[in-house]
């Protein structure tokens, strides 16, 4: 008879997770090196007890971390996973009902970003002996439905442990998805609170070390040959590099290919860092928030080589970026779902690093024309000059966001990581931030979740510390996003985790405020103002007397307030320098003018405007919308007008 160990389901799951290893080539690391948990009646006697027992008996097996919000637990896991190139993540355990529901946003974010996160929401009694329990959702048309069923469309894997014996197959299937570069995302195992505490004789084999080898498929010969032929025929090719290049560790191979061929590169948000900003072939961000250099060359490209990109609407500028009527797509992606996008007949289903290595061999001796190379250099030089102008201190009492970014850039070190997610900052950073390290740029823009920044920044820092990397993490966040989820600053204080938070206060929602103007809604509902009872809106001039610096100070972090004035930018640079020298988490508060914009990149984003309206502003916006939409096309390479 095989050896067994008498354990509860929770104890078995925690010990199992502590023995899972991801192997990626020569790299071997713990797949789940720690677990967050916020406890309630649903899990305090299950996962909570199991973590306590492990903490006493094997403290290094599954370290426990606190958080202040269940959503933030998942955000930290995603930030951690990004720094580990999807080889490792953290688990998050929550209680029944509201605790579990709080993780739904995090689950959607992880899945949308294709980043692994393990979610362990507690569930109501499997036996239903106590039914309904506190915090139980009841639906008379489906008594078995619980809050956790909401995770199904948000997860890449979902299952519920209804009986202890199911744990083995569910846990193994969950690990397969977590470590699969094609399928990874949120992985959810719902744990009924009674089953968590039930005992079972667990096979010792289930608790032993297990390795999960990351698949790095090479391209098939025929698809690769067709792609190579298309690249050799192209006169104006451009590469769109996405997060897949980062996750496969392919940045060196990408650099070798573009240096040999001269093909320029535009990056998605997730692809930031694939090349250093000053590399001759790096045109910067592409698409709706892209640079002039990238978008002008993309508009003329006869061949688009997508590598590890999912082609979001921002990357394609809502399908207006690639305007050549004869444009052809070569899509290199480990996932066939992405490789076949835009109707391409040239998909290459392969790992980015493996495909780039073989492309370099097959394209040996091939190079773009001297004329195209000169055009690339001119567009890049022109854009770099515009960024220099945007970064130059204006001397205004309340500076604009571009020069704030410039000050942070100048005071940061080459390997520092910038973290952002929502508002106007992602667009400005995509255009302006000069990335100098493959892991130096983390803008969560697949879900663009307000409130991600501080929690995600903590996860990024945890991921770096786990590798013995002491580079600084700089979180840039607007006041709107800060107010959504700032309590993880307490987590930073509790564990002595140093992050630098640049809190930009513009008294509202800068991004949506600007968008509101472009669609004719005149910033309605986007300003933080006192309620005007006579007008019945918040559009007045009286700003709210909110002291966000004091709020941050109350959490125990160091706070630096930059006073408005002509020296605000130099004071910000000095504050960043001081924060980098400190061992403590620091929040730097600065006011900004939300109406000072970054240079335009000739990108467009499709946000429909009402066809009819009594408002002149909306009527004008609709006319602009119709003009812009003329350039939109299905991106199937067909002739315009067909």
Residue, then its C-alpha position, 0 to 999 in steps of 0.5 A: x500500500x502506498x504511503x499516506x499522510x493524514x491531513x485536512x484538505x487545506x493542509x494538503x493543498x498548502x503543502x502541495x503548493x509548496x512543492x511545485x517548481x517551474x522549470x524554464x530551460x536552466x531556470x528552476x524556481x518555486x511556482x507558488x513561493x508564498x500566499x496572501x490571506x484575509x480570513x473569515x469564517x469561510x477559511x480561518x479554520x481551513x486555509x488559515x489553520x493550514x498556513x499557521x501550522x506550516x508557519x510553525x513546522x516548515x516556515x519556509x515552505x509557504x510564507x504567509x503575507x497580509x494584505x488589506x484588500x482581497x483585490x490587492x492580493x491578486x494585483x500583487x500576485x500579477x506584479x510578482x508574476x510579471x517580474x518573474x516572466x510568468x514562471x512564478x506567482x503568489x496565491x490568494x486566499x479569501x473568505x466566503x462571499x464578499x471576500x471572494x467577490x472582492x477578488x473578481x476584479x483581480x481575476x479579470x485583470x490577471x486573465x486579460x494580461x495573460x499573467x498567472x495568479x492562483x485564487x483560493x476563494x472559500x465557498x459555502x458548505x458542500x454538505x449544505x447542512x448549514x444553509x444558508x450560511x452568513x454571506x451566502x448568495x441564494x438563487x431559487x432557480x439554482x440552489x447550487x450557485x454561489x458567488x464563486x461561480x462569477x469567477x468562471x468567465x474570468x478564469x482560465x481554469x475554475x473548479x470546486x473541491x466538493x469532496x476531499x478526493x477531488x483535490x488531487x486532480x483539481x490541484x494538478x490541473x490548476x498547476x498545468x494551466x498556471x505554467x502554460x504560456x498559452x493558457x495562463x491567467x487567473x486560476x481559481x479553486x473554490x474551497x467549500x468551508x466544510x471541505x477545507x477542514x475535512x481529513x483525508x489520507x493523502x498519498x505522499x507522492x502528491x506532496x513531493x516536489x513536482x516540476x512543471x516545464x514551460x513549453x517553448x515550441x519551435x516554429x514549424x518549417x512550412x509556416x516559417x518559410x512562408x513568413x521568411x519569404x514575405x519578410x524578404x519581399x517587404x519594402x517597409x516592414x515593421x515589427x510590433x513587439x508585445x509582452x510575449x517577447x518579455x515573457x520568453x526572454x527573447x529581447x536579446x534575440x529580437x535585438x540581434x534580428x533588428x540589428x542585422x536586418x534594420x527592421x524597426x520596432x514599435x511596442x505595445x504597453x506590455x512590450x515596453x523594454x524589449x529594446x532600450x529606448x535609444x536603440x536605433x530600431x526602437x520607435x517607441x510605443x505604437x498605436x493609439x498612445x504611440x509615438x509619431x515615429x512608430x505610427x507614421x511608419x506603421x501607416x505606410x508599412x507593407x508588412x507587420x510582424x507581430x511578435x507576442x502581441x494580442x493586438x489590442x485596440x490601443x495597439x492597432x489604434x482601433x484598426x486605423x494604424x496600418x493603412x497600407x491597402x496591401x499590408x500583410x501580417x506575419x503573426x508570431x505567437x505561442x497562442x494560435x488564438x493570437x497568431x491568427x488575428x487580423x485574418x493573416x494567412x501567415x501565422x507562426x505558432x511558436x515561442x518568441x525566442x525560438x522563432x526569432x532565433x530561426x528567423x535570424x538564421x533564415x534572414x541572414x544577409x537580408x537588410x532593409x533599403x538604405x532609403x527606408x533606414x534613413x527614414x527610420x532614423x529621421x522619424x526617430x530623431x524627430x520624436x526624440x527631440x519632441x520628447x526632450x521639449x516635453x520634458x523641459x521644465x516650463x517654470x509653471x507654478x503647477x506643471x504638466x504631466x509630461x515634465x513631471x514624467x521627465x523629472x522622474x525619468x531624470x532622477x531614476x536609475x537605468x534598472x528602476x521599474x516604473x509601474x502604472x495602470x490607469x488614467x492619463x499616465x499610461x498614454x503619456x508613459x507609452x509615448x515618453x518614458x525612456x525604458x532602459x531595462x527589459x523589466x523596467x516598464x510595467x504598465x498594466x494596460x490590458x485591463x487598465x485597472x484603477x487602483x492597481x498601481x500601489x498593490x501592483x508595485x508592491x508585487x513588483x518589488x516582492x518579485x525583485x526581492x525574491x531574486x535578490x534584486x534591490x532596484x527601486x520600484x517607482x509607482x506613478x499614480x493619479x489622485x483618482x486611481x489613488x483613491x480607488x485603492x491606496x491601503x496597501x501602503x500599510x502593507x509596505x509599512x508592515x513588511x518594510x517593503x520600499x516603494x516610491x509612489x509619485x502621487x499626481x493630484x489633478x483634482x479629477x480624472x484627467x484621462x476621461x476628462x480629456x476623452x470627455x472633451x473629445x466626445x462632446x461631454x465637456x468633462x462632465x462628472x470627471x472633476x473633483x468639485x463640491x456639489x453645486x445644488x443649483x446646477x445639480x452637478x459637480x462642474x463648479x470651481x470649488x475644489x475638494x479640501x482633500x489632503x492626500x498627503x496627510x492621508x498617506x502620512x497616516x499610513x506610516x510612510x514617509x511623505x514629501x509634499x512638493x509645493x506649487x511654484x516655478x521650482x516644483x520640477x527641480x524639487x520633484x527630482x530632488x525628492x526622487x533622489x532622496x527617496x532612492x537613498x532612503x530605506x523607507x517607502x515614500x509618497x511624493x505628492x505633487x499638483x499637476x495641470x491636467x490640461x497640459x498634454x504630451x505631444x500627439x502621436x497621430x493615434x486614434x481610439x474608437x470611442x463612439x459619439x452619439x449620432x444625434x444630440x442637442x449639445x453643440x459640443x457633441x455635434x462637433x465631436x460627432x463630425x470629428x468622429x466620422x472623419x477619423x473613422x474613415x481610416x478604420x478598416x478590418x486589417x485583412x489586407x484587402x484593397x480599400x473599397x472592396 
